[in-house]
Amino acid sequence: MSQSTVEKGVSVASFDHIQAIFFDLDGTLVDSAADILRAVNFALYDIGVDPVTNVQVRLWVGRGAGRLIQCVREYRGIAPERHEELLASFMKHYQADVCVDSTVYAGVREFLTWCQQHKIHVACITNKPYQPALKLLKALNLLEYFSLVLGGDSLEHRKPHPAPLLHALSHYGLKPEHALMIGDSRNDVESARAASIRSIAVSYGYNHGEPIAASEPDLLLDSLAELL
């Protein structure tokens, strides 16, 4: 690992103590916006509403399917009482075609392989519902790297609440100082901070249109390949 990538107290030496790394999914491991956009627009078409754009969807991804549909509904002026109908339609379309245009970001597969070679536990902790998350990881041949996958509907709370990260720590029998959280949004950074876990943020993700540096992760990278 390159010393030049290390900032704010995260050092190369500290990786000697890391036994688990928790990854976000959308915007961190995978660029899934195109497939999410397709499902959103099919759901809108079903109720006779104009489509939204890729730029808009990228601002809304990352806080769970319910929040995504709330943003879509509010943007298009759809009545709140149609929320569940629109959400169900979106989920139907998305699960039918979860991985048509989604792609793995550069450096991701190589870093996951590095983790595997160094016997580091790897978990995927996403706000995406569990079933489509699992299906997406499998379709992109990433599932084999993960010994734990938690979706936004797996527990009572999702990120930025620390519960998913604390659950993962308990699953592996580890203390916070033995884990890292890698993500693209403030939800990931805030969840890690609340769980007393160090965070690494990637600059290429979604993060609701905000610069991720403003969330003050422990380390900011342009690619996971910088850690190799």
N, C-alpha and C positions, 0 to 999 in steps of 0.2 A: 504494500500500500504506500502511496506517495505522501510524504510529510507535508507537501504543499497544499493538499486538500483539507488539512486539519485546521479547525478554527474553534475558538470559544471553549477550550478545555477538553475537546475530544482528541486524543492522541492515538498514534499507531499502537503504542504500548497498551493502551486501554482495551484494544481488541483481544488481547490475550485472555482477558477475563470475561469476554462476551460468550455466553453459551446459547443465546437465543436471539433471533432477529425477527421482529414483527413487521410485516409489510401491509400497506394499503394496496388496493387493487387498481381501481379506475384512476388514471392519471399518474400512477406510480409504476406499476408493472405493465399495464396495458392501456393503449389508446382505444377506448371503446365508444367514443362519442358518436361515431357514425351509425353504429347499430342502435344505440339508445335513441338517437334522433329519428331513425326510421320508425321505430316502435311508437315513439311519441306522436309522430305525424300520422301514422296509421290509426292510432287511437283518436286523434282529432278528426280525421277523415270520417271515422265511424259515426261521429255526432255532427258532421257537417260544419266543422270549424276550420279556418285557414291554418296552414302549417306554420311551424316556427323554423328558425334557422340553426345551423350548426354553431354559430357564434353564441346564440342565446342558450342553447343546451349546455355548452361548455361552462357557462356561468352558473348553471343550476345543478350540475352533477356533483355528487360527493356527500350529500346529506341524507341519502336514503330515497327510495322510490316514492314514498308518500310526500316528502318535501319537494322532490322534483315535480310531481304532478300538481302540487299546490302552486309552485312557481308558474307552471304552464297555464294552469287555470286562471290565476290572477292576471297574468299577462294578456290572455285572450278574453278576459271578462266572462268566464264561465261560472255559473252559479255554484256556490259551495255545496249545495245538495247533490250536485253531479260528481263530486269528488270520487266517491267509491266506484262509481260506474266507469269513470275515466281511468282510474288506477287499475281496475280489473282488466280493462281493455288494453292498456299499456302492457301489463304483465303478460297477458295472453300473447300479444304480438312479439314482445321481447323474448320470452322463453321459446317461442317457435323459431326465432332466428337470432340467437344470442351472439353468434360469432360468424358474421359474413364479411365484414370489413374491419373488424378489430385486429390490432396488431400489437406485438410485444415491442416495447421500447428498446432501443439499442443499449447494450450493456447489461440488460436485466438477466438474460439467460446465463451469461458468463458469470455474473456475480452469484446467482443462485447455485451454479455448479461449484463455485469456490466455497460457498457455505457448506454444501454437501460434502465436499472433499475434506473440509476441516471439522466435520461432525458438529456443526452448529445447528441447533433446532431452528426450523423456519416455520412461521405461522403466517397465514393471510388473515388480516383483520380488516374487514370492509363494512361499509354501511349499505352496500348492495345486498338485497335479500339473498339468503343462503343458497337456494337452488340455482338461480342463474349465475351466481358467483362460481359455484362448483362446476357448472356446465361450461362456463367460459374458460376456467383454468384447464379443464380437461380438453376442450377443443383446441387450445393453443399448446398442448403438451407441457403444461406447467404444473399440473396437479401433483405429479410424482415428487416434486421438491418439498411439498408441504405436509407436515405431520399434524397440522391443525388448521382448520378453516372456520372462521366465525363470520357470519353474515349480520346484517343490521337487524335481522329478526331472530337471531340465535339466543339472545339474552334479553332481559328486561330493558337494559339501557344500551345505547350505541354511542360511538364517538360523537362529540368530544368528552363524554363521560368516561372516566377511567375504567369502568367495569370490564369491558372486553379485554383490556391489557392486563388487568389484575387477574382475570380468569385464566388468561394464557400463562401468566407467571405461576399460578397455582397448578395448572395442568402440568407444567414442566418441573415444578418444585424448586423454583428459582426466586432469588431476591431481585429487586428492581435494578440494582447495579450490574447485574449479569445479563441485561437485555438492552436492545436498541429498538426504537420504532422508526421506520422509514416511510415517509408519505409525501404527498404533494400539497396538502391543505392545512389550514389553521386547525381544523378538527383533529388532525393527526398530532400536531405539535401540542395542542392544549390537552389532549388525552394523555400523551406521554408525560407532560409536565405534571398533570394531576396524579399520575401513577408513579412519579419520581423516577421515570425512565428517560434516558437521554434520547434526543430526537435528531434524525437526519432528514432534511427536506430536499426534494428535487425541484428544480426551477422550471421544468418543462410541462408540469401538470396543469390542472384546471384552477383550483383554489378560488372559485367564485369571482374570477377576474381581478383578484387582489395580488400584489406582490407577496410571495411567501416569506421573503426576508423580514417583512413587518411583524411576523409572528415570532420572530427570534428563535429559530431552531438552533440546536447546538452546532450543527454543521449544515451548510448549504452546498449542494452539488448540481452540476449541469448534467451529469450522467453517473450512473452507478459504476461505470467502468473506471471512474476516478479512484475508486476504492481498491482496485486490483493492482 
